[in-house]
Amino acid sequence: MKFFMHSYIKKTVDVKCDGNCGFDVVVKHLGLGECSHNLIDLAFPRALNLHKNDYMSIFEHEEDFKYIRDGLYPPKLKSEIAMIEK
């Protein structure tokens, strides 16, 4: 998968490397507290679906978009674990 996202990056922030770093970045940029991961977890896939046409300009193929979007969903069963690529 090949992305040329550098032109979309406006600012960088340092966050802890704790497995939630992607969500931590969003929480920090939105000015929310550290306990806001659940809100972001729920909002990301919905925002991607609602604004798919906007995001498709970033992705080379629809499969790339789906891969990123689907990776945001948690396991369906509580007994399942998230795969490392998610």
C-alpha positions in Angstrom: 0.0 0.0 0.0 1.5 3.3 -1.1 0.4 6.6 0.4 1.7 10.0 -0.3 0.2 11.7 2.8 3.0 14.2 3.6 1.1 17.0 1.8 -1.8 16.4 4.2 0.2 16.7 7.4 0.0 20.1 9.0 1.4 19.4 12.5 3.0 16.6 14.4 2.8 15.8 18.1 4.6 13.3 20.3 2.5 10.7 22.2 3.2 7.6 24.3 3.9 4.4 22.3 1.3 2.4 24.2 -0.8 0.8 21.4 -3.2 3.7 21.3 -0.9 6.2 19.7 -3.1 6.9 16.7 -6.1 7.6 18.9 -3.9 9.6 21.3 -2.9 12.0 18.4 -6.5 12.6 17.5 -7.5 13.2 21.2 -4.6 15.6 21.6 -5.4 17.6 18.5 -9.1 17.8 19.5 -8.2 19.0 23.0 -9.9 16.1 24.7 -8.7 14.3 27.8 -6.8 11.0 27.7 -9.9 9.0 28.6 -11.7 10.0 25.3 -10.5 6.9 23.3 -13.9 5.4 23.3 -15.5 8.4 21.7 -12.8 8.4 19.0 -13.1 4.6 18.6 -16.7 5.0 17.7 -16.4 8.2 15.7 -13.6 7.2 13.3 -15.3 4.5 11.2 -18.5 6.6 11.1 -16.6 9.7 9.9 -14.7 7.7 7.3 -18.0 6.4 5.9 -19.8 9.7 6.0 -16.9 11.5 4.2 -15.7 8.7 2.1 -15.4 10.9 -1.1 -13.2 13.3 0.8 -10.9 10.6 2.0 -10.7 8.7 -1.3 -8.4 11.5 -2.6 -5.8 10.2 -0.1 -6.0 6.6 -1.0 -4.9 5.1 -4.3 -7.5 2.3 -4.4 -10.8 1.6 -2.7 -9.3 -1.5 -1.1 -6.8 0.7 0.7 -9.6 2.8 2.1 -11.5 -0.3 3.2 -8.4 -1.8 4.8 -7.9 1.3 7.0 -11.6 1.7 7.8 -12.1 -2.0 8.7 -8.9 -1.9 10.9 -10.7 0.6 13.2 -13.5 -1.8 14.2 -12.9 -3.8 17.4 -13.3 -7.6 17.5 -16.9 -8.7 17.3 -16.8 -11.0 20.3 -15.3 -10.1 23.7 -13.4 -13.4 23.6 -11.6 -12.4 20.4 -8.4 -10.4 20.3 -7.5 -7.8 17.8 -4.9 -8.9 15.4 -1.6 -7.1 15.5 -2.1 -5.4 12.1 -5.3 -3.7 13.6 
